[in-house]
């Protein structure tokens, strides 16, 4: 068995040499060009970042280190994190070692709870989550080692320590925030015998006699781990981390990006639309009713939440994984039946409508109804769940970036006047 740290120590020197040689041989090769529309349109599609942890081909969906996400849906999040960081799936012994290591770091310091308890009672859960992470920065191993004097080639080691400490505490922190913010009673302490996601489900305090809510949490936390390096949360985390800000600063910043309605709030918007359909028809509508309602929605200038994607041009395989889980666990649930029926009806409507580049569902179209089914009905909290998972990818990208000695991010900006002159020239 090789532990996570041992695996990294073996791979990093080889990767450094490989990338150094590749850059030297191909330094002036052009890999992208930028149009005016891209410069004004959020840099959409501009190839200007390197992210080795995952890729999202439009015709396939998320692939983590060469493995399609659908093939990872039965793995523990710990195993996927190991894969993200090293490029290798761990054996059972290595998974157990990592789980045990994380559990030994799971306690959240009292000063964090004191800070959160001093906040207004109606603070947004994502603000509490981001602030809780930022508060723990005082314990950053990287910052202390850097201040003492640390070789650049060793930056990855204390970064790994910070990431493990942070990841270990996220379920405890997130579950404690849920119980505090929504008046669910006292915090539930971590159980060292449980896996990372299973313990998170337990600490939320959701009644789970079948154990399926725990299984949903394992699946949810796997499916949302990573999604290339260009999405707002991953890119923000990378940009902040590129200044050698420690993982507490960087992950907190990434989560602040995730909190935006164009990024991490999509699942609750999807669920609200599904619930609106249920209320309008007094239950599960017929396909004809749903088709008519969809057309009314589109003609009014609104969109169908959960359908379409910035990159994908096929059904999101993460949606398929959630749909399969729902069909197995809660096929009779009205909200799930509506979600399933929407999948049958909406793509054809969007194709006929003609304006959607991608008429297929993304991951957000199905996740909310499953959370709601198990009694996690507080919409404001859903993005925190997303954040717990996405922190795995953000941390993995930080570790890899430090291991490879990547430079501070500093693209060149230009003025509109410069752009006009360039186009004229």
N, C-alpha and C positions, 0 to 999 in steps of 0.2 A: 504494500500500500504506500502511495506517495501522497502526502498531505497537500493542501492547496499551496502553501508557501513553498514547499519543496518542489512542486511541479513548476511554479513560477520561476524559482531560482534556476532550474534546469533550462527553461525555455527562453528566458529574457536575453541572455548573451547571444544566442543564435539569431533571434529576431532582430536585435540591434545591428548585428553585422550584416544581415540580409538586407535590411532597409537602408542602411548606410551605403551599401554597394549599389543598390537599386537606384537611389536618388543620385548618386554620383554619375551613374551611367546614363540616366535619363532626365537630368535636371531641367533641360530646356524643352522637353516634349510638351506640347500643348494638349491638355485633356478636356478643355471646355472653352466656350466663348459665351459672352454675356450680351444679351439684347437689351434695348431700352426698356422693353416691357418687363424683363426679369429684374432689372435694377430698381424699377419703381414698384414691382409686384412682389416684394418680399424675398427676392433672390430665388424664387421658385425654380427648381431644376438646375441651378448652377452647381456644377461639380467643383467644390472648393474645400471639402472636408474629407478626412480619412477616418473611417470607423470600421474596425475589424470585427466588432462583436456581433453585428447583425446587418442584414441587407433586406430590402423589400422590393423584389422584382414586381412590376405591375401585374404580370400574368401569373404570379405564384403566391405572393404574400410573404409574410415574415419568415426569414430563414436565419436561425441563430447558429453561427459558426459552422455553416454548411448543412445544418439539420433543419428541415421544415418544422415550423412550430407545431403542426398537427401530430408530429411524431414524438413531441416532448410533453404532450398533455397529461400523461400519466406519471411524469417525473415530479419529484419534490422541488420546490423553489431553490433549495440549497444546491441541488444537483445542477440546475440550470445556471445558477450563479457561478459555480465551479466551471461549467462549460463556457460561459461568457468570458471569464477571466483568462482561462488557460487554453481554450480550444479543444479540451478533452472532457468527455463525460466521466465522472468519477466512478470507481467501483463502490460496492456497498460499504466497505470498510472506510473509504475516504469520505463518503457521505455521512456516515455515523460520526466520524471524527469532526467534520465541519459542524454538524448539528450540535454535538456536545460542546464544541468550542463556542458557538454562538450562544448556547444556553448559559454558559458560564459568565457571559458578558451582559446578560439581559436586563439587569436591574437599572432602572432610571434613577439618577440622583435626586435626593429630596429637594434640592434647590430648584430643579426644573418644575416640580409640582408646585412649589411655593410661587414661582413666577407665573405659572398658568392660573393658579387660584386667585392671583391678584388682578387678573384681567376681567373686563366686563363679562357678565354672565352670558350675554348674547353674542360673544365674539364668534366669528366664523371658525369652524373646525380646522380649515386649512391654515388660517392665521395662527391658531394655537399649535398646529403641527409644525409649521415652519419655524415659529419662535422657539418651540421646545428643542428642535434640532440646533438652532443657532445658539441657544443658551448653553448647550453642552460643548461649545467650541473651546471653553476654558480648559477642557481635558484633552485637547488635540495633541496627539503624539507627534504628528508631522511638524507642527509649529514649534514645539519644544526642541525637537531634534535639529530642525533647520536653524533655530536661533543659536544652538550650541555649535553649529558647523557640521555640515553634512555634504558628502560628495554627491554630485548630480546623479551618478550611476546608482546611488543607493536611495534615491527619493521614493522609489516604489515601495520599499519596506515599511516605513512609518505610515505611508498612505494606505497600504493594506491594513495596518493595525487600526487606523482611524475608521476605515470602511467596515471592518469586522465589528468594531465597537458600536458603530452607528447602526449597521444593519441588525445587529443583535437586539438593540433597544427599540427599534421601530415598532414591532408588534406591541410591546409593553406600553410605549408612549401613545400609540394610536388608539389602542383599546382603552387606556386610561382617559384619554380625551373624549372618546365616545361616551363613556359612563359619566364623566363629569359634565360635559356639555348638555347631554340629554337626560340628566337626572335619573340615571339607571342604578344608582346606589354606589357603594364603596368600590374602589379599584380592586381588581382580581390579580393576585400576584402570579408571576410565571411559574409554570410547572416544568422542572428540569427533565422530566421523563418524556415530554412530548416534542414532536417536530416543530419547526419554526412556524409554519402556517397553521397547523393544528392547534397549537397553543394560542395563537392569535384569535382563532375562532372561539376558543374556550374563554379567553379573557374578555371578549366582547360581552359575554354573558347571554348570548342568544340560545334559547332552548334548542337542544339538538339530540333528541333521543335516538335518532337513526344514524347519527354520525355524518349525514350527507351535507350538512352545512360546513362541517370541517373539510369535506371533500371539495365543496364549491370553493372554499377559500384557497385550498391548494391549487385548484385549477385556475382561479382568478389571478393569483399571485404569480403563476407561471406565464399566463398568456399576456400579461401587461408588462413584463420585465423590461423589454428593450424594443426599439423600433427605429433602427438606424441612428445616425448622429445629427440629423438636420431638423428634427422636430423641436419645438420650442424648449421643452424641459431639458432634453439631452444637450441641445446646443448651448443653452444658457449655462448649464452646469459645466460643460467643457470650456466655455469662454472664461468663466470666473476661475475655474481650476487652472487654466493656462497661465494665469498670473501667479501661480503657486499659492493661491489661496487654498487653505486646507479643505478637506471634504465637507466639514460642517458648513462653512461659508458656501461652498459650491452647490451642495445638494439642497440646502435651504433656498438658494437662488433659483435652482431648477424647479423646485416645487412652487415657487411664486409664479413661474411661467405656466406650470401645469394648472394653476388655479383659474386661468382665464377661460371665458366661455367658448373661445374658439379652439380650445385644446382639451383639458381634462373634465370640463363640465358636460360634455356631450351625452354621457350615459343617462344623466338625470333628465336632460331635455327629451331624450328618446322615450323614457319611461312616462314622462308627463303626457306625451302625445298619445301613447298607447292607452293610458288611463282615460284620456279625453275621449278616445274612441269608445271605450267601454261604457263611459257615462252617457255618451250620446245615444248609443243603441241599447242601453240597459243590459249589456252582456256582450257576448261574442257576436259580431255582425256576420252576415252572409258575405260571400265574396263579392257579390254585386253591390251590396251596401258599402263595403270597404272601398271598392273601385270608384264608386261615385264620390265618396268622401275624400279620397285621394285627389281626384280631379278638382273638387271644390277647393281643396287646400292649395293646389298648384295654381289654379286660376286666380286665387286671391293674392298671389305673389309670395306665398310662403313655400317652405321646402318640407320634404318628408324627413324628419330627423332620423339619423342612423343609416341613411342611404346615400351612397356616394363617398368617395375618398380622394384625398389629394394625390395619392400615388397609385393605389390599386385600380385595376380594371377587371377584377373578378370578385367573387364572393370572398370576403375576408375569412381565411381559414380559422381565425380565432372565433368568429361568429359561428362557424360550423361546429367547433368544439363546444361552445356554450349551448348551441341548439341540441346537440346530441345529449348533453348532460340533462337539459330540461326535458327532452323526450323520454329519458329514462326515469327521472325523479319526479317530475310534476306535470305530466302530460295533460292532466285534467284541470290544471289551473287556468282560470279565464285569461289572465294576462299573458301567460305563455301561449295559449291557443291563438290569441290575437297576434302575437309576435310571429308565430308560425304561419298564420294565414296572410299576414302582411308580406312575408317572404314569397308566398305563392303569387300574390297579386301585384305588388308595387313595381317590381322590375319591368314588367310589360307596360305598365302605365308610364313609367319614366322613359322607356324607349320611345313610346308614341309621342310623349311630350317633347322629346328631342333636345332638351337643354342640358340634361345631366350627362357629364362625360363618363360617369360610372353609375349605372343603375342598380348596383348590387349592394347588399348590406355590409356594414363594417362592424367591428367588435361591439360597438356601443348599442347596436340594435337589440341585443339579447341579454346583456349582462344585468341591466337594471331590474328586469322582471324576475330574475332568479333571486337577487338579493331581497326583493320585496316579498317574494314567496316565503322566504325563511324568517320573515319578521324584521328584517333590517330596513325600516321604512323611512328613515331620516335622510332625505335626498341630499342635504347639505354635506353629509358625511361621505358620500360615495367617492368624491375626489380624493379623500384621505386614503381610502382603500387603493385607489389607482397609484397614489404617491408611495405607499409602502412597497408596492410591486416595482414601480419604475425606478425607485432608489437602487434596486439591484443592478439595473442596467447602467444608471448614472455612475454608481460606484465602480462597476467593472470598467467602464470607459475611462474613469479617472486613473485607476490602477495601471491600465495598459498605457495610457498617455504618459504617466510618470516613468514607467518602465522603459519606454522608447525615447524619452527625453524630448517630447514634442515641444515646439516653440510657443511662445505667447501668441494668441490670436490677435492679429492687427491688420484687417483688410483696409484698403484705401477707399475713402469716400470722396465723392466729387459733388460739385454744386449743380443745380439745374442749368445755370448759365454755361458751365463747362460742358454739360451734356448737349446743350443746343449747338454749341460751337463744334463739338466733336461730330455730331450728326451732319451739320452743314459742311464740315470739311470732308 
